[in-house]
């Protein structure tokens, strides 16, 4: 899934492997960096390998060996 903004007050990060997601809500437009920092503190992994698209992993899938994660796309 990656990243979604269904409305002006919500950010959703979804795992690229499983259906797990985490949502951040605010009374105004959420700050992406603050929301991602809070998700990372809960074990979420966001990475951008050079030459590939962003990858988003929940705490469980982030622990998988690199070879078991989704194929990288450019």
Phi, psi and omega in degrees: 000309182086243188231138177218153175229086184292335175207178186288352182248001188228138170239138177234129173250127180240145179292141179281351182251311184243176182280006181295144177211164175223136182242145176238132180238147178212161180287338176237190177300124181293145176277117184304311184298318179292319179295317180292323178300319178294320178294318179297324178296337178266007175101003178286149181237128174237123180219153179230090177297143182303126178086001182234169178284166177299145177238139183233127182225135174290171181302324181288310182290334178296336181275351179295149174299150182309320183292340181266359178277173183298153176298138180287143178240148180268000000 
